[in-house]
Amino acid sequence: MVRTMISMVNATKKYGHTVAVRSVSFHVPKGQILGLLGQNGAGKTTILNMLAGYIPPTSGCISIGGADMLDDPERARMQLGYMPEIVPLYPEMTVGEFLAFCCALKRVVKKDIPAHVEDVMKTCSLSHMRHHLIATLSKGYRQRVGFAQALCGAPGVLLLDEPTAGFDPAQATEFRQLIGTLAGQHTIIFSSHILSEIEAVCDRVIILRAGEIAFDQLMKTIQSDEGDSFRLRIGKPAAFMLPKLNSLPSIQKVHTNDTVSPGITDAVVEVSDPVRFSRELITLLSAADAPLMCYVPNKQSLEEIFLHAVNPLGVLPGARDQHESHLEA
């Protein structure tokens, strides 16, 4: 059985009359990398702060590695490494001194601290910076130190809030590769505004809207080319083709784009059986003498899914025909 490393059940956080997070529930199995997306103010940082034990939920339950954050906070926190968006660093310390200090805070055995610090610095490409004062570091290197402190103590769970802020493109790519090497060894929640980062490193994505989960799905499902939805473009008027398409037994729903040129039918169809639909479509087009101009699986990008999740009543830019998306949040 896959062990659940992170569990949040019906967690709500209120600040006075303001509800920042409302009845959020999710579970993260051991070794999974979960991407956390949402607009500013959607509740991402509040959720990470509750998971880290920095702030308690107003109601609900949180556990890390089987330890309840309220009933057994010490055991829960010992399994955590947290990198907040703004990492609190001691500028008067060198990189090596700061990481040794963090190891001591996380109760690494004293005699093991030097070797552990070396391992962490090597992992984060900081070995050549061990004697540099943190005050003299660039923002990118400060971010590396912030990530390194999260790794101190070899925690099973890593919470990363905008970890690549301040990185140049090369550093961001290197960091994503590093996260990939940690997969399986750590269970990771990765909060970011950069959709390409989430796509590159995460096994699963949760999208928040106004403090609630609007979308939760495995990345491999989002990225799959296979599915029960197809985009069609047919060289006949919509008034002529739509009744015929709707009459096909395998079609469940038809979404149309009414902004294309006259004489063209542009549609997305949801079908019950893709193989059967293909056969029915060929027969229909042949009988109607209708040329098929486009026939491809309808695959939504993470950007389209994100925009629909945070604005379910709006029309996605460039995807008006998907206003009634078959991917429900």
N, C-alpha and C positions, 0 to 999 in steps of 0.2 A: 504493500500500500504506500502511495506517495504521501509523505509527511507534509502537513500544512505548516509553513513557517510564519506566515503573517495572516492574522484573522481580524477583521473589523466587522462587527455585527450591529446594525441599527445605530451607528454612531451619529450623534447630533451635537453640534457645538453652537451655543448662543452667546452673543455679546450684548447683554441687555435685551432689547427687543429685536435685535438683528440676528437672524439665523444664518450663520456662515456655512454650515454643513448640516444637511437634513437626512437622517435615516439612511446613511451610507453603509452598505454591506458588500464585502468581497473577501475572498480567500486566495492566498498566493502559495502554491506548492513549492517545495524545496527545489532550488535550482532555476526557477523561472525568473525572467527579466520582464517586469511589468512597466510599460510606459504610461505615464499619467499626463493627460493633456487637458487643456481648458483655457478659456480666456482669462485675462486678469480679473481677480476677484471671484473666480469660480469655486475656490476652496482647496486648490492643490496644496498650498503651503500649510494651511490649517490641518489638513489630513496628515501631512508628513509630521507636523509638530505634535499631533496627538499620537501618532505611531511611535515617535521618538520619546514620548513621555514628557515633553516640554510643557504641554498644556493638557489638562484632563478633558475628556468629553463631558458635555452636560448630561448626556445619557448614552447608553450603549456599552458595548464590551470590545476591548482590544487585547489581543494576545500576540506575543512574539515567541516563536519556538515552543509553544505550549504554556508559556508563563503569562499570566494575566497582568496587564500593565498597572492595574489599580491594586490588586491583591498581592502581587509579588513583583513590584517594580524593579528591584535590584537584579533579580534573575533575568527579567525581560531585557533590561538595558545592557546587561553584560553580553547579550547576543547581538547587539546593535552597533553599527557604524553609521554615523549621520554626517552628511556634508550639507549644511544649509546654504542658501543662495549667497549669503554674506558670511564667510567663515571667520569666526573670531580667532585672530592670531596674535601672538606676542611679538611685536616688531623688534624688541631688544634681544630676542633669542636668535641663535643660529638655527638653521633647518634641523640639524642633527639634535641640538638641545631640545627643540620644541617637540620633535617626534619621540624622544626619550621620555620627556615629561608626559606626553599623551599615553605612552605605554605604561608608565607608572600609575596614571589615573585609572587605566583599564586593568590594573592588577596583573600585568605580565610579570612573571618571576624575575626578580632583579638581575640574576646572573644571565638571564636569557635576553635582556633588553638590547644590548649592543648588537647581537646577531639579528634580532627581530627588526631593529631599526634599519640595518643594512639591507635586509630583504625587502622591506617596504620602500626604501629609497630606490633600490634597483628596479622594483616593479613600476614605480612612478617616474623613472628616469631623472632622479634627483641626486644620485650619488656624487656628481661633480659639484653640487651646490651645498654639500653638508656643512661647510664652514661659513656660508654666506649668511649675513644678518637678514632676517625676514623683511626688515624695513627697506632693504635695498633691492628686493625682488620686483620683477615686473608683475602685472596682474595675472598673466598666464601662469607664471611660476607660483604665485600665491595660490592659484586654484589647484595646482598640482600638490602643494603642501596641504591644502584643505582636504583633498582626496586621500592623501597619504595618512592623515590623522584618522580618517574614517576606517582605514585598513588596519590601524594599530589594534592589537589584541586578536587579530584574525576572526572577526565577527562573522556569524552565519548570515546575517541580514545587513544589507547596505541600503540606506535611504539617501538618494542624491537629488538635490533641488537645484536645477539649472547648473549642472556641473561644468559645462563648457563655456560659461559666460567668461569673456576675457581671452578666450583662446583664438588664435588665428586659424585659418582653414587647415593648415598642416597639423597644428596641435590638436584641433578637434578630430581630425581623421585618426591621428595616433591614439587619442583617448578612446574613440569608438572601438578601435582594435583591441585596446587594453580591456575594455569592458567585455569584449567577446572572449578573451582568454580567461576571464573570471567566471564566465557562465558555467553553471554546474557546481562550482565551488561555493558560490554565494547566491542567496536569493536577493534580488535587486528590484527596488522601485526607482524608476528614472523619470523625473519630472523635467519637461523641457517645452519650450515654445517652438522648437525647430522640428517640423514633421519628418524631415529626412533622417534626423538622428533616431527618432523613434522607430522608423521603418528599418533602419540599418541594424539596430542592436536589440530590439525588443521582441519577445515571444508573444506578447499580448498587449493590448492597449485598452485603457479606460479613458473615456472622455467625460468631463464634468461640465454641467451646465447649472449655474446658480446654486451650487452646493449639493447637487444631486448627480447620480450616475445617469448619463444620457446614452452611453454606448459602452459595451464591454464585449470584446471579441478577440480570439486568437489571431495573431498576425498572419499565420499561414492560411487561414480561411479568407482573410481580406485579400491576400495576394494571389489566391488561387485563380487560375484562368478558367476553371470549370465552374458551371453553375446552371441555373435554370432561368436565365435572363439573357436576351439577345437584342442587339441593336440592328434594325433593318432600315434600309433606304430603297424604295421601290419607285420605278419610273412611271407611276400612274397617280392620278389625283387622290388625295386622302378620302374625299367623299365617295369615291368608287371602291377603294381598297379596304377601308376600315370595317365596313359591314362584313366583307368576305373574311378578313383576319379574325374578327370576333366570332365568326361561325365555326372556326376550326376547333375540334374537340380538345386538342392538347393545350390550347391557349387559355390561361387563367385571367390575364389582365393585359390591356394595351395602354401604354402611355405615349402620347403624341406630342410633336413639336410643331406648332402652327406658324412658326416664323420662317420656314424654309420656302423655297421657290414654288410658285403654283405648278401643279402637275407632278409634284413629288410627294410621296408619303414617307415621312421620317418618323420612326416609332421605336419604342423599347417594349418588348413583349416578355411577359413572364409565362413560363410553360410548365406543365406537369411532367412531361417526358421529352427531353431534348431530341432523342432519336426519332420518336414518332412525329414530333413537330417538324423536323427536317423533311421527312417524307411528305407530310401534308402540305408544307409550304411549296415544295417542288411541284406537286400536282396542281395546287392553286395557281401558281404563277404561270404555269404552262397553259392552263385552261383560260386564264385571263389575258394571255399574251402580254404579261407585265415583266419588264426587265428588272432583274435584281442588281442593284448598284452597290449595296453593302449588306453584309451578313456576318456579324462578329459577336463573340460573347461580350456581354455588357459588364465590364469590370470597373468598379469605382475606385478612384484613388483615395488615399488616406485624407488628402486635402478636401475632397468632395464630401467624404463621410464626416469629417470634422465640421465643415461648414453647415452641413445639414443637422448635425447633432446639437450645435450651439444655437442654430437658428432654424428650428424645424418648420416654421411657417413661411420662411423666405424661399426664394428661388435661387438655386445655386448658380453662380456666374458660369456661363457656358454650358449649362446643363439643365435648361428649362424643362426639357422633356422628362427630367427625373424629379420633378416637383413632388410627385407622390412616390418617393423612393421605395423600392422593395426592401431596402435595408432599414428596418425599424430600429430606433435607438433603444 
